[in-house]
Amino acid sequence: MQQQKILHGVIDSLSDAILLEGIDRKIVVVNKKFCTLFGINANPDELVGLDCTKSAEMAKELFEFPEQFVGRVNEIMKSGVPIYEEQLRLKSGKIYKRDYVPIFENDTPAGHLWKYNDITEKIQTQNKLIEQREYYENILNNIPLDIVLLDKHKRFEFVSKRAIKNDEMRAWAIGKTNMEYCNLKPQFDPSIGKNRDEMLSKVTESKKSSGIVEKFVLPDGKIQSIYRVHTPIIDKNNEIDYYIIYGVDITEQIETKFFVDVQEKRIANMLYMLRDGVFRCDIDGSLNLFNDSFLKIHDLQRPQSGNLNYFEILPVEFLDQFKEQLQTLKKTGNHISGIYKMRDSRGELRYIDYLFTKAIRDEDAAFVGRVTDATAQITKEHVLEEAIEKEKKLNNAKSNFLRIASHELRTPLAIIVSNAEILELLLQKISVEGLKVDPNVALGRILRESSSMTQIVDQLLTLSKIEEGKLELNIEEINLLNLVNEIREVYFNPSPDGRSLSLDISSKLQTFPSDLRLIRYIILNLLNNAFKYSVGRQAPVLIIYQVGDILHIEVRDFGIGIPKEEIKNLFTPYFRSSNAQSINGTGIGLTVLEYSVKILGGEIAVESELNQGTTFRVNLPKILNYD
C-alpha cells in the first residue's frame, strides 16, 4: 500500500502526462497532467478502472486525423514494440509527443505505459531558429561579396553562394580548412592557399583585421583581382570566437588605393551591423539613426520627437569608460567592443554586447555600431560554469571518499588477518617468544573489526540502493523499549572506550509501526557518532518519548561539536567536517540517515557548539497504512 502511494505520488508529480493501462485496457494509473493535456475534467483516481478503448474514442476528436489516432494506438499495442518521440498534430494546432513502452511480467504482456508531452512551443522555437538562420544566410548570400565564416578552429562554418557557386562544392566545404579547399581547385595558384593561411595566422596573432589582394587568371587570359579581408571576432575573454572573411572584386579599381580603403571600411561596417540593433551616433551621444531592434534591446519606446541620446541610455557606472573608449576610437580608428550591464523596466539584469567603429565620413556621424542582447547566452554560460564547479566538488568528494573508505577497510582487515594468524599459531600449539594472547581476546578483535567492515559495506550498499531508488520499506510493530535496551547492551554497556550510554526513555513508550531496520540504523548511527566524536568526555545521552503519533528521538553528546558554517553540508554525500578529518569515518553515514528519516516521513534537526557538543533531533510519524 505504501509503495502504491509512493508510486502514485511520483507519477502525479511528473511533468509528463502518464497513462498506465492493464492488458485488459483498463486504466491502472493516470496523473493530473494527463487529464489536463486531454481536457478531462475529473480527478485521476476517478478514472482508475475505466476502459481505455472508450477513452481513446472520446479523445480522438482532439486530433487532426481522429481515426488515424485510434488506429495507430491499436497498431502500437499490437506490435508490442516501444515507440519514442512520435509526434501528433491536434486540430487546435498544437503538437504532442508520444512515447509508448509495453509492460511485461515474467515475459508475459501485462500492460501498456503511455507518456505524452505538449511540444508545441519547442517545435515553434526550433522553427523560428531555423527561419532566423535562413533569414541571415539569405542576407549574407545577397550581399554583393563572397563571404566566408570560419570557426575558431579555422574551418568553414558558412560559405555564401557568391564565394562558391556550385551547391555540392559549397556543402562539401563546410567543416573543411582553407588549405583542403584550395588543394581541391587545380586552377588555383599553389601560393593562394599558403597566403590565406599566413593571413589567418597574422590576424590570429594580432587580433586585428587585415587584407590581401589575390590574383586569378581567367579563361580569357585576363587577370582578376580580389581584395580579401580577414576579420577576427573577439569574445568577452579577448579570445577569437570566429573569423569573417569577405572578398570584393577590385579588378577595375586595383590602381586606386582610395577605393580599396573606402570599400574595406564600408564593407566591414556593413558586416558589423548585420546583427540586431544598428545605430549611428554623434560624439556628444546624439542618435541620428537607429532601428527598432536597438530600442527593443534597451527596453525603450520610439520617442515622438525622434530624438535620443545614447549617453542617457547607458548605465551611469559604464558612461565614463564608454566616453574614454570613444575618444580612443576617434584617435586610432580601431573598432571597440565589449559588454555592458543594464536593468530593464522590470528590474531584470541584461547583458548588452556592443561593437562600434568610426564612421566613414565625419559629417555623417562620429561612429556607427551594433548592439546585441547577450543575456541568454551569458546566463547559460554562468549556469554551465556553476554546474562544472558543482561537478568538480562532487568528484573531489568522491575521490576523498574512496581514499577514506580504502583506509577504513584496510585497517580492520589488517587487524583481522593478524589476529587470525595468532589463533592459527595457538591452534597449532606453536610457541612464539613474547606472544601471550588470550584466544578469546583475539577472537573478540576479529568479531569487532568484522562488524566494523560490515557496517561500512552496509552503508555503501544502502547508499547505492538510495541512488538507484531501490530501498523498500518493511513496516511492522516495533517494541521500542526492547530495541533500545538491545542496542545499549550490545554496543554501549559499556562502549569500546569504557563509557556507558545514558538513557532517558519514557515509561509510557508503546509499540510503534515503522521499519525496524531503518529505526535501528537511525538510533545506532547517531549513537556511534556521538561516542566517536566525544572520546574522553561525558557519555552521550539517548532520549526517546512519544507524543501522539510522533516518535521523538534525541541524541546528545558533549564532544568536539561542528562548525556552524558546515552544519548545512552534514548530509551531503562524502562530506566530513573540517575538525573531524583525523577521526575515522566515510562521510556517507549521515547521508543514509537523512534519507532513512525522509523515507519514513520524518524530520531531522541539528544543533551544535564547538567543543561543547552536538544534539540531533529526529521526529518520526506513525506509518498507519501499510500491508
MILUM-509637 format. One record per residue (C-alpha): residue in three letters; x, y negated, z. Coordinates in pm, whole numbers, plus 50000, padded with zeros to 5 digits. Layout:
BEGIN
{rec ALA, {X, Y, Z}} ...
end
This chain:
BEGIN
{rec MET, {50000, 50000, 50000}} {rec GLN, {50279, 49760, 50094}} {rec GLN, {50463, 49846, 49775}} {rec GLN, {50148, 49777, 49571}} {rec LYS, {50105, 49439, 49741}} {rec ILE, {50467, 49354, 49667}} {rec LEU, {50425, 49470, 49303}} {rec HIS, {50108, 49261, 49261}} {rec GLY, {50279, 48963, 49422}} {rec VAL, {50583, 48991, 49196}} {rec ILE, {50375, 49029, 48878}} {rec ASP, {50146, 48743, 48976}} {rec SER, {50445, 48512, 49033}} {rec LEU, {50590, 48577, 48689}} {rec SER, {50573, 48302, 48428}} {rec ASP, {50483, 48567, 48168}} {rec ALA, {50129, 48690, 48102}} {rec ILE, {50130, 49056, 48214}} {rec LEU, {49874, 49330, 48146}} {rec LEU, {49929, 49691, 48261}} {rec GLU, {49670, 49941, 48144}} {rec GLY, {49644, 50312, 48207}} {rec ILE, {49645, 50582, 47944}} {rec ASP, {49266, 50565, 47955}} {rec ARG, {49282, 50196, 47853}} {rec LYS, {49160, 50086, 48199}} {rec ILE, {49325, 49776, 48346}} {rec VAL, {49569, 49865, 48628}} {rec VAL, {49737, 49530, 48691}} {rec VAL, {49685, 49185, 48539}} {rec ASN, {49815, 48845, 48658}} {rec LYS, {49676, 48492, 48665}} {rec LYS, {49899, 48384, 48376}} {rec PHE, {49729, 48642, 48151}} {rec CYS, {49383, 48515, 48248}} {rec THR, {49489, 48155, 48182}} {rec LEU, {49653, 48237, 47849}} {rec PHE, {49345, 48418, 47717}} {rec GLY, {49089, 48182, 47873}} {rec ILE, {48950, 48448, 48108}} {rec ASN, {48759, 48272, 48388}} {rec ALA, {48798, 48542, 48651}} {rec ASN, {49023, 48649, 48937}} {rec PRO, {49282, 48907, 48818}} {rec ASP, {49167, 49153, 49086}} {rec GLU, {48816, 49146, 48938}} {rec LEU, {48950, 49278, 48605}} {rec VAL, {49113, 49589, 48750}} {rec GLY, {48939, 49900, 48618}} {rec LEU, {48777, 49726, 48319}} {rec ASP, {48804, 49876, 47970}} {rec CYS, {49082, 49705, 47769}} {rec THR, {48915, 49807, 47443}} {rec LYS, {48626, 49571, 47515}} {rec SER, {48866, 49301, 47634}} {rec ALA, {49060, 49321, 47309}} {rec GLU, {48737, 49287, 47110}} {rec MET, {48647, 48975, 47310}} {rec ALA, {48994, 48822, 47284}} {rec LYS, {49035, 48884, 46908}} {rec GLU, {48833, 48575, 46816}} {rec LEU, {49113, 48359, 46957}} {rec PHE, {49349, 48475, 46683}} {rec GLU, {49387, 48366, 46324}} {rec PHE, {49320, 48721, 46199}} {rec PRO, {49086, 48885, 46457}} {rec GLU, {49057, 49231, 46303}} {rec GLN, {49426, 49246, 46237}} {rec PHE, {49487, 49167, 46606}} {rec VAL, {49278, 49465, 46724}} {rec GLY, {49417, 49695, 46458}} {rec ARG, {49772, 49602, 46547}} {rec VAL, {49711, 49671, 46918}} {rec ASN, {49587, 50021, 46833}} {rec GLU, {49873, 50076, 46590}} {rec ILE, {50132, 49979, 46852}} {rec MET, {49987, 50209, 47119}} {rec LYS, {49962, 50496, 46873}} {rec SER, {50327, 50462, 46773}} {rec GLY, {50442, 50464, 47138}} {rec VAL, {50745, 50256, 47039}} {rec PRO, {50846, 49940, 47233}} {rec ILE, {50779, 49614, 47049}} {rec TYR, {50962, 49287, 47122}} {rec GLU, {50935, 48926, 47005}} {rec GLU, {50623, 48983, 46790}} {rec GLN, {50455, 48651, 46703}} {rec LEU, {50077, 48599, 46692}} {rec ARG, {49906, 48290, 46549}} {rec LEU, {49588, 48157, 46709}} {rec LYS, {49308, 47967, 46541}} {rec SER, {49394, 47672, 46763}} {rec GLY, {49736, 47651, 46601}} {rec LYS, {49919, 47796, 46899}} {rec ILE, {50173, 48074, 46866}} {rec TYR, {50201, 48359, 47118}} {rec LYS, {50491, 48604, 47157}} {rec ARG, {50405, 48964, 47241}} {rec ASP, {50619, 49242, 47393}} {rec TYR, {50499, 49600, 47446}} {rec VAL, {50653, 49885, 47646}} {rec PRO, {50493, 50232, 47673}} {rec ILE, {50488, 50377, 48026}} {rec PHE, {50587, 50740, 48078}} {rec GLU, {50571, 50963, 48383}} {rec ASN, {50773, 51285, 48358}} {rec ASP, {50793, 51238, 47980}} {rec THR, {50412, 51216, 47963}} {rec PRO, {50242, 50893, 47843}} {rec ALA, {50098, 50718, 48149}} {rec GLY, {50005, 50370, 48035}} {rec HIS, {50086, 50054, 47839}} {rec LEU, {50263, 49737, 47952}} {rec TRP, {50192, 49415, 47757}} {rec LYS, {50365, 49080, 47800}} {rec TYR, {50251, 48758, 47629}} {rec ASN, {50403, 48408, 47621}} {rec ASP, {50293, 48080, 47463}} {rec ILE, {50594, 47985, 47248}} {rec THR, {50419, 47709, 47055}} {rec GLU, {50634, 47433, 47197}} {rec LYS, {50953, 47635, 47146}} {rec ILE, {50870, 47700, 46779}} {rec GLN, {50776, 47337, 46726}} {rec THR, {51105, 47226, 46880}} {rec GLN, {51301, 47467, 46659}} {rec ASN, {51119, 47340, 46351}} {rec LYS, {51190, 46980, 46450}} {rec LEU, {51560, 47059, 46492}} {rec ILE, {51566, 47222, 46151}} {rec GLU, {51383, 46926, 45999}} {rec GLN, {51623, 46685, 46168}} {rec ARG, {51925, 46875, 46041}} {rec GLU, {51781, 46886, 45690}} {rec TYR, {51699, 46515, 45717}} {rec TYR, {52056, 46417, 45799}} {rec GLU, {52203, 46663, 45549}} {rec ASN, {51979, 46508, 45284}} {rec ILE, {52109, 46163, 45377}} {rec LEU, {52470, 46283, 45350}} {rec ASN, {52400, 46460, 45021}} {rec ASN, {52255, 46141, 44873}} {rec ILE, {52536, 45911, 44978}} {rec PRO, {52746, 45842, 44667}} {rec LEU, {53053, 46006, 44821}} {rec ASP, {53187, 46356, 44857}} {rec ILE, {53158, 46411, 45231}} {rec VAL, {53304, 46692, 45441}} {rec LEU, {53275, 46755, 45816}} {rec LEU, {53540, 46969, 45983}} {rec ASP, {53504, 47113, 46333}} {rec LYS, {53777, 47062, 46592}} {rec HIS, {53949, 47376, 46460}} {rec LYS, {53969, 47211, 46114}} {rec ARG, {53720, 47445, 45948}} {rec PHE, {53444, 47330, 45713}} {rec GLU, {53119, 47268, 45904}} {rec PHE, {52934, 47068, 45635}} {rec VAL, {53010, 47001, 45269}} {rec SER, {52797, 46763, 45065}} {rec LYS, {52673, 46853, 44718}} {rec ARG, {52895, 46584, 44571}} {rec ALA, {53203, 46738, 44735}} {rec ILE, {53136, 47090, 44597}} {rec LYS, {52872, 47102, 44327}} {rec ASN, {52848, 47483, 44298}} {rec ASP, {52595, 47612, 44556}} {rec GLU, {52761, 47951, 44603}} {rec MET, {53106, 47797, 44644}} {rec ARG, {52968, 47539, 44886}} {rec ALA, {52810, 47812, 45101}} {rec TRP, {53131, 48017, 45089}} {rec ALA, {53339, 47723, 45208}} {rec ILE, {53158, 47693, 45545}} {rec GLY, {53390, 47823, 45816}} {rec LYS, {53696, 47819, 45585}} {rec THR, {54004, 47599, 45616}} {rec ASN, {54110, 47334, 45370}} {rec MET, {54403, 47550, 45251}} {rec GLU, {54178, 47854, 45196}} {rec TYR, {53955, 47643, 44971}} {rec CYS, {54240, 47481, 44779}} {rec ASN, {54408, 47818, 44716}} {rec LEU, {54085, 47935, 44551}} {rec LYS, {54098, 47647, 44298}} {rec PRO, {54365, 47733, 44040}} {rec GLN, {54327, 47393, 43870}} {rec PHE, {54442, 47217, 44188}} {rec ASP, {54799, 47096, 44217}} {rec PRO, {54954, 47309, 44498}} {rec SER, {55059, 46988, 44673}} {rec ILE, {54693, 46879, 44725}} {rec GLY, {54622, 47139, 44992}} {rec LYS, {54955, 47068, 45160}} {rec ASN, {54899, 46691, 45156}} {rec ARG, {54549, 46729, 45304}} {rec ASP, {54682, 46944, 45589}} {rec GLU, {54958, 46692, 45656}} {rec MET, {54699, 46413, 45665}} {rec LEU, {54487, 46613, 45912}} {rec SER, {54792, 46665, 46132}} {rec LYS, {54865, 46293, 46118}} {rec VAL, {54515, 46181, 46223}} {rec THR, {54506, 46455, 46488}} {rec GLU, {54822, 46320, 46646}} {rec SER, {54731, 45951, 46617}} {rec LYS, {54354, 45996, 46667}} {rec LYS, {54304, 45720, 46410}} {rec SER, {54156, 45715, 46060}} {rec SER, {54389, 45744, 45766}} {rec GLY, {54353, 45782, 45389}} {rec ILE, {54532, 45935, 45095}} {rec VAL, {54499, 45899, 44719}} {rec GLU, {54458, 46228, 44531}} {rec LYS, {54503, 46256, 44156}} {rec PHE, {54342, 46518, 43932}} {rec VAL, {54394, 46592, 43563}} {rec LEU, {54052, 46610, 43393}} {rec PRO, {53979, 46844, 43096}} {rec ASP, {54012, 46549, 42858}} {rec GLY, {54358, 46474, 42996}} {rec LYS, {54255, 46161, 43188}} {rec ILE, {54370, 46107, 43547}} {rec GLN, {54103, 46081, 43812}} {rec SER, {54196, 45910, 44140}} {rec ILE, {54008, 45990, 44460}} {rec TYR, {54070, 45792, 44776}} {rec ARG, {54009, 46039, 45060}} {rec VAL, {53970, 45914, 45416}} {rec HIS, {54015, 46138, 45723}} {rec THR, {53845, 46009, 46039}} {rec PRO, {53872, 46190, 46375}} {rec ILE, {53568, 46153, 46605}} {rec ILE, {53678, 46134, 46968}} {rec ASP, {53472, 46267, 47261}} {rec LYS, {53447, 46124, 47616}} {rec ASN, {53759, 46317, 47723}} {rec ASN, {53961, 46148, 47447}} {rec GLU, {53976, 46477, 47258}} {rec ILE, {53888, 46526, 46891}} {rec ASP, {53536, 46664, 46858}} {rec TYR, {53523, 46685, 46478}} {rec TYR, {53655, 46519, 46161}} {rec ILE, {53471, 46320, 45893}} {rec ILE, {53636, 46332, 45553}} {rec TYR, {53495, 46143, 45259}} {rec GLY, {53625, 46073, 44913}} {rec VAL, {53543, 45791, 44675}} {rec ASP, {53632, 45778, 44308}} {rec ILE, {53863, 45478, 44264}} {rec THR, {53984, 45565, 43919}} {rec GLU, {53879, 45232, 43769}} {rec GLN, {53991, 45027, 44068}} {rec ILE, {54316, 45204, 44155}} {rec GLU, {54515, 44895, 44074}} {rec THR, {54307, 44675, 44304}} {rec LYS, {54417, 44715, 44665}} {rec PHE, {54147, 44479, 44783}} {rec PHE, {53879, 44715, 44654}} {rec VAL, {54037, 45007, 44838}} {rec ASP, {54046, 44821, 45172}} {rec VAL, {53691, 44686, 45144}} {rec GLN, {53546, 45015, 45022}} {rec GLU, {53711, 45209, 45303}} {rec LYS, {53570, 44977, 45567}} {rec ARG, {53221, 44973, 45418}} {rec ILE, {53205, 45349, 45388}} {rec ALA, {53349, 45403, 45736}} {rec ASN, {53094, 45161, 45886}} {rec MET, {52814, 45332, 45699}} {rec LEU, {52917, 45673, 45833}} {rec TYR, {52944, 45543, 46187}} {rec MET, {52585, 45420, 46168}} {rec LEU, {52424, 45735, 46036}} {rec ARG, {52309, 45844, 46382}} {rec ASP, {52037, 45695, 46600}} {rec GLY, {52042, 45325, 46694}} {rec VAL, {52202, 45084, 46445}} {rec PHE, {52265, 44714, 46510}} {rec ARG, {52463, 44406, 46414}} {rec CYS, {52571, 44154, 46676}} {rec ASP, {52749, 43818, 46715}} {rec ILE, {53038, 43771, 46954}} {rec ASP, {52804, 43598, 47204}} {rec GLY, {52582, 43909, 47218}} {rec SER, {52301, 43783, 46990}} {rec LEU, {52148, 44070, 46792}} {rec ASN, {52063, 43971, 46437}} {rec LEU, {51981, 44323, 46318}} {rec PHE, {51859, 44636, 46498}} {rec ASN, {51635, 44931, 46422}} {rec ASP, {51358, 45097, 46620}} {rec SER, {51589, 45372, 46746}} {rec PHE, {51807, 45106, 46910}} {rec LEU, {51502, 44979, 47102}} {rec LYS, {51388, 45329, 47197}} {rec ILE, {51729, 45429, 47329}} {rec HIS, {51737, 45121, 47554}} {rec ASP, {51370, 45167, 47655}} {rec LEU, {51272, 44830, 47503}} {rec GLN, {50975, 44694, 47310}} {rec ARG, {51032, 44487, 46997}} {rec PRO, {51019, 44122, 47111}} {rec GLN, {50761, 43899, 46943}} {rec SER, {51025, 43632, 46885}} {rec GLY, {51257, 43889, 46731}} {rec ASN, {51547, 43764, 46946}} {rec LEU, {51751, 43993, 47169}} {rec ASN, {52087, 43954, 47340}} {rec TYR, {52296, 44266, 47380}} {rec PHE, {52471, 44132, 47690}} {rec GLU, {52134, 44109, 47866}} {rec ILE, {52052, 44471, 47779}} {rec LEU, {52377, 44623, 47904}} {rec PRO, {52409, 44725, 48271}} {rec VAL, {52574, 44449, 48477}} {rec GLU, {52855, 44672, 48605}} {rec PHE, {52961, 44750, 48246}} {rec LEU, {52935, 44399, 48099}} {rec ASP, {53285, 44265, 48182}} {rec GLN, {53451, 44580, 48049}} {rec PHE, {53245, 44559, 47731}} {rec LYS, {53338, 44196, 47666}} {rec GLU, {53707, 44283, 47704}} {rec GLN, {53663, 44564, 47451}} {rec LEU, {53502, 44322, 47205}} {rec GLN, {53798, 44084, 47233}} {rec THR, {54033, 44375, 47164}} {rec LEU, {53816, 44477, 46868}} {rec LYS, {53827, 44124, 46728}} {rec LYS, {54210, 44110, 46753}} {rec THR, {54301, 44461, 46633}} {rec GLY, {54006, 44552, 46411}} {rec ASN, {54015, 44908, 46551}} {rec HIS, {53676, 45055, 46638}} {rec ILE, {53589, 45112, 47006}} {rec SER, {53378, 45388, 47155}} {rec GLY, {53266, 45525, 47488}} {rec ILE, {52967, 45593, 47713}} {rec TYR, {52784, 45361, 47948}} {rec LYS, {52514, 45447, 48203}} {rec MET, {52185, 45265, 48250}} {rec ARG, {51847, 45325, 48412}} {rec ASP, {51525, 45316, 48212}} {rec SER, {51192, 45168, 48322}} {rec ARG, {51117, 45485, 48523}} {rec GLY, {51442, 45455, 48714}} {rec GLU, {51591, 45763, 48547}} {rec LEU, {51963, 45760, 48466}} {rec ARG, {52054, 45772, 48097}} {rec TYR, {52388, 45806, 47920}} {rec ILE, {52440, 45596, 47607}} {rec ASP, {52714, 45695, 47362}} {rec TYR, {52835, 45389, 47167}} {rec LEU, {53071, 45310, 46881}} {rec PHE, {53145, 44960, 46749}} {rec THR, {53356, 44832, 46465}} {rec LYS, {53440, 44491, 46331}} {rec ALA, {53207, 44351, 46064}} {rec ILE, {53342, 44328, 45712}} {rec ARG, {53252, 43963, 45678}} {rec ASP, {53268, 43745, 45990}} {rec GLU, {52993, 43523, 45857}} {rec ASP, {52754, 43822, 45873}} {rec ALA, {52827, 43923, 46232}} {rec ALA, {53107, 43974, 46482}} {rec PHE, {53066, 44351, 46489}} {rec VAL, {52833, 44637, 46393}} {rec GLY, {52773, 44966, 46569}} {rec ARG, {52560, 45258, 46658}} {rec VAL, {52431, 45398, 46989}} {rec THR, {52309, 45748, 47074}} {rec ASP, {52117, 45878, 47376}} {rec ALA, {52356, 46144, 47506}} {rec THR, {52164, 46212, 47828}} {rec ALA, {52051, 46565, 47741}} {rec GLN, {52397, 46671, 47623}} {rec ILE, {52579, 46529, 47926}} {rec THR, {52319, 46673, 48165}} {rec LYS, {52370, 47017, 48011}} {rec GLU, {52747, 46975, 48048}} {rec HIS, {52703, 46887, 48418}} {rec VAL, {52477, 47189, 48470}} {rec LEU, {52728, 47411, 48290}} {rec GLU, {53015, 47275, 48499}} {rec GLU, {52819, 47341, 48818}} {rec ALA, {52735, 47693, 48700}} {rec ILE, {53102, 47760, 48619}} {rec GLU, {53208, 47629, 48959}} {rec LYS, {52947, 47845, 49131}} {rec GLU, {53066, 48149, 48936}} {rec LYS, {53427, 48075, 49034}} {rec LYS, {53330, 48057, 49402}} {rec LEU, {53138, 48386, 49376}} {rec ASN, {53430, 48559, 49202}} {rec ASN, {53670, 48428, 49467}} {rec ALA, {53434, 48550, 49739}} {rec LYS, {53411, 48894, 49576}} {rec SER, {53791, 48914, 49542}} {rec ASN, {53828, 48820, 49907}} {rec PHE, {53566, 49079, 49999}} {rec LEU, {53750, 49354, 49810}} {rec ARG, {54069, 49263, 49993}} {rec ILE, {53892, 49266, 50330}} {rec ALA, {53691, 49582, 50258}} {rec SER, {54000, 49775, 50145}} {rec HIS, {54172, 49675, 50470}} {rec GLU, {53864, 49760, 50678}} {rec LEU, {53851, 50110, 50522}} {rec ARG, {54228, 50172, 50523}} {rec THR, {54271, 50107, 50898}} {rec PRO, {54014, 50361, 51029}} {rec LEU, {54127, 50609, 50765}} {rec ALA, {54485, 50589, 50890}} {rec ILE, {54368, 50646, 51249}} {rec ILE, {54156, 50944, 51141}} {rec VAL, {54446, 51102, 50950}} {rec SER, {54698, 51054, 51232}} {rec ASN, {54465, 51199, 51497}} {rec ALA, {54370, 51486, 51268}} {rec GLU, {54740, 51571, 51236}} {rec ILE, {54772, 51562, 51618}} {rec LEU, {54476, 51800, 51653}} {rec GLU, {54633, 52028, 51393}} {rec LEU, {54957, 52042, 51594}} {rec LEU, {54762, 52110, 51914}} {rec LEU, {54559, 52389, 51749}} {rec GLN, {54878, 52547, 51618}} {rec LYS, {55025, 52507, 51966}} {rec ILE, {55323, 52321, 51825}} {rec SER, {55502, 52121, 52090}} {rec VAL, {55626, 51777, 51993}} {rec GLU, {55854, 51596, 52232}} {rec GLY, {55685, 51293, 52386}} {rec LEU, {55340, 51388, 52246}} {rec LYS, {55087, 51416, 52524}} {rec VAL, {54736, 51365, 52388}} {rec ASP, {54408, 51500, 52518}} {rec PRO, {54232, 51671, 52222}} {rec ASN, {53905, 51510, 52330}} {rec VAL, {54068, 51165, 52307}} {rec ALA, {54193, 51235, 51955}} {rec LEU, {53854, 51373, 51854}} {rec GLY, {53686, 51065, 52000}} {rec ARG, {53909, 50840, 51793}} {rec ILE, {53821, 51030, 51478}} {rec LEU, {53449, 51009, 51551}} {rec ARG, {53470, 50638, 51636}} {rec GLU, {53663, 50544, 51323}} {rec SER, {53442, 50769, 51107}} {rec SER, {53143, 50579, 51243}} {rec SER, {53315, 50252, 51156}} {rec MET, {53378, 50367, 50799}} {rec THR, {53022, 50498, 50771}} {rec GLN, {52887, 50160, 50883}} {rec ILE, {53091, 49977, 50616}} {rec VAL, {52982, 50221, 50342}} {rec ASP, {52617, 50199, 50458}} {rec GLN, {52633, 49819, 50435}} {rec LEU, {52776, 49843, 50084}} {rec LEU, {52507, 50089, 49975}} {rec THR, {52233, 49878, 50133}} {rec LEU, {52363, 49562, 49964}} {rec SER, {52371, 49749, 49632}} {rec LYS, {52006, 49855, 49680}} {rec ILE, {51914, 49496, 49766}} {rec GLU, {52078, 49360, 49450}} {rec GLU, {51904, 49628, 49241}} {rec GLY, {51569, 49576, 49416}} {rec LYS, {51552, 49943, 49523}} {rec LEU, {51528, 49903, 49901}} {rec GLU, {51194, 50053, 50010}} {rec LEU, {51009, 50027, 50344}} {rec ASN, {50914, 50324, 50563}} {rec ILE, {50662, 50191, 50817}} {rec GLU, {50599, 50378, 51141}} {rec GLU, {50509, 50307, 51505}} {rec ILE, {50835, 50227, 51689}} {rec ASN, {50884, 50276, 52063}} {rec LEU, {51091, 49964, 52121}} {rec LEU, {51194, 50049, 52478}} {rec ASN, {51332, 50386, 52367}} {rec LEU, {51510, 50229, 52072}} {rec VAL, {51677, 49956, 52281}} {rec ASN, {51781, 50200, 52554}} {rec GLU, {51924, 50438, 52294}} {rec ILE, {52131, 50162, 52131}} {rec ARG, {52254, 50042, 52470}} {rec GLU, {52351, 50388, 52594}} {rec VAL, {52522, 50498, 52274}} {rec TYR, {52712, 50180, 52187}} {rec PHE, {52720, 49927, 52469}} {rec ASN, {52712, 50100, 52808}} {rec PRO, {52992, 50026, 52803}} {rec SER, {53116, 49893, 52468}} {rec PRO, {53467, 49992, 52345}} {rec ASP, {53611, 49684, 52522}} {rec GLY, {53459, 49787, 52858}} {rec ARG, {53174, 49535, 52876}} {rec SER, {52811, 49642, 52912}} {rec LEU, {52517, 49485, 52734}} {rec SER, {52285, 49269, 52945}} {rec LEU, {51914, 49332, 52877}} {rec ASP, {51614, 49108, 52926}} {rec ILE, {51329, 49326, 52800}} {rec SER, {50962, 49258, 52862}} {rec SER, {50797, 49536, 53064}} {rec LYS, {50483, 49483, 52855}} {rec LEU, {50664, 49578, 52537}} {rec GLN, {50444, 49808, 52327}} {rec THR, {50498, 50024, 52023}} {rec PHE, {50549, 49814, 51712}} {rec PRO, {50463, 49909, 51349}} {rec SER, {50765, 49840, 51126}} {rec ASP, {51062, 50004, 50950}} {rec LEU, {51273, 50181, 51216}} {rec ARG, {51586, 50184, 51002}} {rec LEU, {51574, 49807, 50942}} {rec ILE, {51478, 49721, 51304}} {rec ARG, {51769, 49933, 51430}} {rec TYR, {52003, 49766, 51180}} {rec ILE, {51894, 49414, 51279}} {rec ILE, {51947, 49475, 51651}} {rec LEU, {52269, 49676, 51613}} {rec ASN, {52428, 49430, 51366}} {rec LEU, {52354, 49131, 51588}} {rec LEU, {52491, 49311, 51895}} {rec ASN, {52805, 49434, 51714}} {rec ASN, {52879, 49078, 51601}} {rec ALA, {52805, 48939, 51948}} {rec PHE, {53057, 49175, 52111}} {rec LYS, {53313, 49141, 51828}} {rec TYR, {53326, 48760, 51844}} {rec SER, {53322, 48726, 52225}} {rec VAL, {53605, 48956, 52335}} {rec GLY, {53730, 48872, 52685}} {rec ARG, {53422, 48669, 52775}} {rec GLN, {53084, 48727, 52942}} {rec ALA, {52893, 49020, 52791}} {rec PRO, {52623, 48934, 52533}} {rec VAL, {52254, 48935, 52624}} {rec LEU, {51969, 49104, 52431}} {rec ILE, {51622, 48953, 52488}} {rec ILE, {51313, 49120, 52340}} {rec TYR, {50949, 49032, 52400}} {rec GLN, {50622, 49035, 52209}} {rec VAL, {50367, 48755, 52177}} {rec GLY, {50050, 48860, 51997}} {rec ASP, {50151, 49026, 51671}} {rec ILE, {50501, 48874, 51669}} {rec LEU, {50810, 49054, 51796}} {rec HIS, {51085, 48819, 51922}} {rec ILE, {51446, 48942, 51920}} {rec GLU, {51717, 48717, 52059}} {rec VAL, {52090, 48798, 52086}} {rec ARG, {52307, 48552, 52276}} {rec ASP, {52685, 48566, 52308}} {rec PHE, {52940, 48342, 52478}} {rec GLY, {53215, 48373, 52220}} {rec ILE, {53405, 48164, 51965}} {rec GLY, {53098, 48007, 51802}} {rec ILE, {53054, 47893, 51441}} {rec PRO, {53149, 47554, 51288}} {rec LYS, {52821, 47363, 51236}} {rec GLU, {52900, 47279, 50873}} {rec GLU, {52942, 47652, 50796}} {rec ILE, {52618, 47780, 50952}} {rec LYS, {52430, 47720, 50625}} {rec ASN, {52665, 47967, 50448}} {rec LEU, {52637, 48250, 50706}} {rec PHE, {52403, 48463, 50496}} {rec THR, {52590, 48411, 50167}} {rec PRO, {52738, 48741, 50038}} {rec TYR, {53107, 48787, 50134}} {rec PHE, {53121, 48463, 50335}} {rec ARG, {53321, 48457, 50659}} {rec SER, {53355, 48150, 50882}} {rec SER, {53691, 47976, 50898}} {rec ASN, {53753, 48066, 51264}} {rec ALA, {53685, 48440, 51210}} {rec GLN, {53941, 48519, 50942}} {rec SER, {54167, 48710, 51182}} {rec ILE, {53879, 48928, 51310}} {rec ASN, {53781, 49243, 51120}} {rec GLY, {53472, 49208, 50900}} {rec THR, {53348, 49231, 50540}} {rec GLY, {53111, 48934, 50512}} {rec ILE, {52811, 49141, 50399}} {rec GLY, {52652, 49240, 50730}} {rec LEU, {52456, 48917, 50777}} {rec THR, {52352, 48920, 50411}} {rec VAL, {52192, 49261, 50458}} {rec LEU, {52047, 49148, 50792}} {rec GLU, {51879, 48840, 50643}} {rec TYR, {51727, 49047, 50362}} {rec SER, {51604, 49304, 50615}} {rec VAL, {51431, 49027, 50813}} {rec LYS, {51275, 48878, 50499}} {rec ILE, {51151, 49209, 50359}} {rec LEU, {50979, 49266, 50694}} {rec GLY, {50812, 48925, 50656}} {rec GLY, {51012, 48767, 50938}} {rec GLU, {51231, 48465, 51006}} {rec ILE, {51582, 48420, 51141}} {rec ALA, {51743, 48115, 51305}} {rec VAL, {52095, 48042, 51433}} {rec GLU, {52226, 47806, 51699}} {rec SER, {52595, 47780, 51777}} {rec GLU, {52856, 47569, 51956}} {rec LEU, {53228, 47614, 51900}} {rec ASN, {53392, 47804, 52190}} {rec GLN, {53053, 47813, 52370}} {rec GLY, {52874, 48091, 52187}} {rec THR, {52607, 48173, 51932}} {rec THR, {52238, 48265, 51954}} {rec PHE, {52047, 48448, 51679}} {rec ARG, {51666, 48448, 51699}} {rec VAL, {51457, 48685, 51485}} {rec ASN, {51077, 48677, 51468}} {rec LEU, {50904, 48974, 51304}} {rec PRO, {50530, 49021, 51241}} {rec LYS, {50344, 49350, 51273}} {rec ILE, {50305, 49529, 50941}} {rec LEU, {49945, 49644, 50971}} {rec ASN, {49859, 49750, 50615}} {rec TYR, {50071, 50047, 50523}} {rec ASP, {50022, 50406, 50408}} 
end
